[in-house]
Structures are given as structure tokens and as C-alpha cells.
């Protein structure tokens, strides 16, 4: 007996489509909900006294409640949970971003007056005694700190990057995962990653004190302290980037009869160059703002010194610290120079990152640009 087809019976696929598309909220519902939550929170705090932190917190709570309830009533439970979780993720992201934005705004607002002034950037600061008028005049300038930052960070980079990348190449390309050498190097890298920066400064200062005697303040000593902090970061980041290079590329190179050395230099490193440079820039950004190790190993000075082998050197982080901790007779000028040094440091890091991106695009393989 043949089954009789039911006319105009909805297919299962159509029922699923209707279930997924029925009760849709407007496209910009979440945006309007956020604006409404901000408005409601503003009205509440206008009655009890406005507070920007409380306004944002209450607006976030009202937004999540409104989105969850309205979506559950209008759509379904699955979409309501999706919108609620997405709202929580966005709020957590903005919450994590708030300190960075607040810090940048504060640094730019307080340091822009000096940081964008050529007479501040390219002039050596310090105090000068006039024997005629018997007055001590304070000259505001950051050139000695800019040069010191570039020299000390440059020396640390030249020493740390080859050591870090070569160590990563050994761990990935030559060493066996369970070999004692691999385990030892990995353990030491992990230990160095957790070393406090002030310990690195004490190590460098003690080392140079044994070599050249007491008061061994120099830019090279500070650079060695930064090397202790840079090397583990370069090793870890480079190791992960080399592991991302496909094994198929290596096997194709070996199939053509090339040696391991040629495969590493012509295939692996060019493929991973963008990630390697990014890791190096992360390491530089990590150490260029260090204050404690440089303060211990290189001390601080307002005099211009471009010789990293002799006498104290100043850097932008140390200048910002000493400007607040040890202000001159003109306290306001010292505070302004500290904020200017902080903004110059941020600008310097941005410039170095842009240069690194350009270099990575130039040397990356054509297919990866």
C-alpha cells in the first residue's frame, strides 16, 4: 500500500530555517541598546551626583540585562546567550583597553608641550652656576637621554638577538626534544624569563665592578643588564615562530639535495622573518622602558655622554624617574621634562615598530607580503 503524500506539508528544512530566522531583532539593536543604557545610567547619576566610573559600570550592567532579556523574549534562548556572552567579551576588552588609553591620554596631555619642542629634544639639560650673578640656572633638555637610550638599547639588541635566534634554531632544528641539552636550555630560559629586572642590574654592576673596579657605571654595563632580560624573550618568541614553519617546506628542500644549513638560511628563516622581527621588537619594547637596572648599572647624569665604555649615561626612563624623584630648583620644569621624556619614549617605541614592520615586509618572501 503506497503512502499518500500530504499536500502543502512543510519540509523539515523549511521548519529549521523558520526556527532560526523567526523573531529577529533589528540589525542595530545592540548599538541602540548601548546608547539607551548610557542614557539611563546618565539620568540616574545626574540625580545622585555624576561619576564617570560609576556611569560606565551601571551602563554596562543595564546593557547586558536589556540585551539578555529582550533577546530571550523576542528571539530564543540560544541567541540570547550568544548576545549576552558577546556583550561580556566586548566589555572585558574595553575594560582591559581603558588603562592603556587613559595612560596614553595622560602622557600626551602632559608631555606634548616638551616632547614636540625641538629645543627640548635636541638640547642637553642640566644645571649651570653663573659665578657673576651667583645664580643656578636649570636648562631643560633630553638629548643626552635620547642618545643614551639608543646606544644602550642598540648594544643590548646587537648582543641579544644573535644569541636568542641561534639558540632557538638549535632547539627547533638540531636538538632533540628529550635530550638533556634541550631540557637544560629550556629550563634556563624559563628561569631567566622570571628574573626581576633589578637583579639583572645588580648582576651587571657586580660583574663590571670585578672587572674595572668600583663605581663601574657605564652604558655597556647597562646594556649587559638588558641582555639578561632580552635573551629569554627572543629565544621563546623565535622558537615559536620557527615551529610554525611547515615541515613540508623543509622536506621539499631536503628532497632537492640541499643541506640543513642551506634549508635553515634559505627556507626557514625567510619564511619566519616577519615573526622573528616581531619577537625582537617585543623584546626591545620590554627593555627600552626599564629604569631599575639602568639606574644601578649606568647611574644617571645630565651631561652628554656618547661613550658607552666610560662614565654614567642617562636614558629616557631614568630621566623621567629622576625628574620626579630628584627635581631641580625649578620643580615645575623638572616635572614637565619628566612627562616629556615619557612621551618621547612612547614615540621612540612606535618609530622602532614601524621600522621593523617595513623591514619585515621588505625581506619576507613574496607570497607572504
N, C-alpha and C positions, 0 to 999 in steps of 0.2 A: 504494500500500500504506500503510495507516494505521499510525501508531506506536502500540504498546501501552503504556499507562500503567503504570508500576511502582507497585504498591500500597504505601502507608505510606512513600513516599520523602520524606525531609526536604526542605523547601523551602530555597532559598539564604538567604532572610531569617532562617529559624529557625537556620541554621548560624551566621550572623553574630551573632545575638543570643546564642547559646550561647558563641561565642568571646569575646564582650565581657563576659559575666556569669559565666563559669566561673572557679573558683579565686579567689573574692572573699575578701579578708581581712576580719576583723571591723571594725565601724564605728569603734570607738575604738582601733584598732590603733596609730595614731601616738601617741596620748596615752600608752598603756601602754608603748610603746617608749621614749618620752621619760623616763617615770618609771623604767623599768628602766635606761636609760643613766645617769641621775643616780645611781641606787643603785650601779651598778657602778663609776662614777667615784669615788663617795664611799668605797667599800670600798678601792679602790686607793690613794687619798690618805690614808686612815686608816692604812695600813701604812707609807707613806713620809713622812708629815707633811702635814697639811691645808693647802691653799692654794686660796682661793676662785676665783681666776682660772684656775688650772690645772684645778680641778674642773669649771668650766663648759666650758673648751675641750675637755677629754677627753670629757666627756659629750656634747658636740655631735658630735665625731668618731665616738664609739661609736653614737650615734643614727643618723647618716647611713649608716654601714656596715650596721647592723642593718636599717634600713628598706630600703636598696637590695638587700641580699642576700635577705632574706626575701620581699620583693615579687617579685623576679626568679624565685625558686624556686616560689613559690606561685601567682602570677598570670602575668604575662608581662613581656617587656622594656619594652614601651610604658608600662605602669603603673608599673613600677619606676623608669624615668627620670622620669616625672611626679612620683612621690612624692619622689624624690631632689632634683629641682630645686625643688619646693615647700618642702622642708626647708631647702635652702640659702637661699632667699629669706627665709624666716621668721627664720633665724639671722642673716642680714645685717641685717634690720630691727631685731632685738633688739640687735645689736651697735651699730648706729647710735643706738639709743634709750638705751643704757646710760650714755653720758656725761651726757646731759640729766637722766636720773633721778638719777644719782649727784650731780650738781651741785645739783639741787633739794633732795634729801635733806640734803646738807651745809649748804646755805644755811638751810633751815628749822630744822635741828637747832641751828645756832649762832646764828641771828638771831631766833628766835621769842621769846626772853625779852625782848628790847628792842622788836622791831617791834610786838608786841601790847600794849605798855605805853603807855597814854595819856600818861604823864608824859615818855616819851621822844619820842613823835611830836609832841606839841603844846608842847614846851618848847625854847627856844633854847639851844643848847650854847655852851661856851666856857670860858675860864679867867678867874678873878677873884682879885685880890690884896686881901687883908684887911690894911689898914695897922695895925690894932690888934694882931692876932696874928702879923702878918708871914708869913702862910701863903698859898700859892697853891692855891685850890680849883678843881677841874675839874667843870663841870656838863655832863652828858651830855644832849644833845637834838638833834633832827633837823628841827625846824620850819622853820628858815631854809633848809635844803636842800630840803625838800618844796616850799616856796613858790617857791624859785629854779628847781627843776626844772619846775614847772607854768608859770611865767612864760616862761622861756627856750624851752621846747618849744612853748608856745602861740603865741608870737610867730613862731617858725620855721614852724609849721604855717599860720598865717594868711598868711604871705608865700608859702610854697612851694606850697600846694595850688592856689590860683587860677592861678599861673604854670604849674604842671605840667599841670593839667587843660586849660587853654586851649591850651597847646602841643600836647597830644595831640589835641584837637579839630581844630586846624589840620592836623596831619599826616594825620589819618584822613579828615576831611570836606572840607577845602578844598585841601590841597596835592596835587600830582600826584606819584606815586612816583618818577619820574625827573627831577623838577625840581631845579634846583640848590639851591633853598631847603630842600626836604625833605632832600636829601642832606647839606647843611651842618648842619642842626639835628640830624639823626640822628647824624652824626659827633661833634658837640659833646656830645650826651647820652651817647654811648658813652665819650667821654674823661672826662667828669665822673663817670661811674659808677666809674671806676677810680682816682679821686684819693684818696690816703691822707688820713685824717681830720686828721692833724696839719698837713698842707699847708693844708687848709681853715681851721684855726685860725690859722695864720701869715698867711694872706691877710686874714682878718677883722681881726686885730690890727694888721697893717700899714695896712690901709685906715683904721681909726679913729685910728691914730697920725697919719696925714697930715691927718685932718680935725680932731681935737680936741687933738692934741699927744701927748707921751709919757705913759706909764702910762695908756693909754686902756682900762682894764679896765671892762667894763660888761656887763650882761645882753644888751643889744642887739647888742653885738659878738659874743657867743657865739651868739646866735640867727642872725646872718648866716652864721657858720661852719656851723651846722647846716643852713641853707638850701642851701648848696653841696652838701651830702650828700643832702638830701631831694629836691630838684627832679628829678634824673635818675631816681630810683626812682618818683616819682609819674608822671613822663612815660611811662616804659616800661610800668608796670602799667596806667595809664589807657588808653594806646594799644591794648594787647592787649584790654582789656575792651570798648572801643568797636568794635574789629574783630569781636568776637563777636556784635554786634547784627546780626540778619538784614537783608540788603539788601531783602528783601521788605517789611519794615516801613517802610523809607524810601520805597520806590517806591509803596506804598499811600498814604503821607502825601502824596507829591507828586501822586498821581493825584487827590486831593481838592482840589488847588489851593493847598496851604499852601507857605510859603516854606521855604528851607533853615534859616533861623534858628528858625522855629517847629518844624520837624521835629526839630532837634537838641535844643531845650529841652523839647519836649513828648513826644517819642517816644524818641529815642536815649538821652539822659541818664537818664530814669526807668527805662528798661529795664536799663541798665548800672549803676544806682546801687549795688547790692549789691557788685559787683566793684570799683567805684571806691572805695567806703569801705574795702573790704578792702585795696586797694593803698595807700590813705592810712595805714591802721593799720600796714601793714608798714613804711612809711617812718618813721612815728613810733617804732615799736619799734626800728628800725635806729639812730635818732639819740638816743633818750632815754637810752641807756646809754653814750654817748660820754663819754670822760674827757679825752683829749689836747686836742681843740680848745677845750673849755670851760676847761680848766686854763690854756691860753695866752691865750684871749680875755677871760675873766672872772675869772681867778685863783681864789682861794678865801679864805673868811673864815668865822669862827664867829659873826659879828654878823648880826643880822637886817637884810635889805635887800630891800625890795619895789619899789625904783625901778630899772627896767632901763636907765635912761639915765645913771646915775651910780654910781660905786664898784663894787667887786668883789661878786660874787654866788656863792653856793655851790649845788651840786646834789648829788643823792644819789650819783651815780657818783664825783664828786670827793670827797665826804665819805668814801666807802668807801676811796678811794685814799689820801687824806691820813691817815685813821685808822691805816692800816698803815705808810705811808711816813714820816709825821711824828707819831708818837704823843706824847701829853702825858706829864706826870709819872706819871700813872696809866696804865701801858701796857695793863694788862688791860682797863680801862674803854674805852680807845681802840679796842682790837681788837673788843670787844663792840659798840661803836657802829658800827664798820665793817660787821660782819656784819648788824646791824640795818638799816643803810642799804641794804645789798644786798637784803635780803628786802623792805623797803618798796618798792624799785624794781620787784621782780618783781610784787608785789601791785598797784602802780600800773598796770603794763602790762596785767595781767589785767582790772582795772576798766575801763580805757580800751577794751579789746577788747570787753568785754560791752556797754558803752555804744554802741559803734559797731555791734554786731550788732543791738541794739534799734532804733537809728535807721534802719539799713538795712531792717529789716522794716517799720517804720512808713511809710517813703517809697517802698518798692518797689511796683510795680504789683500789683494784687490777684491776678492769675494767677500771679505769681512768688513769693508769700509762702509 
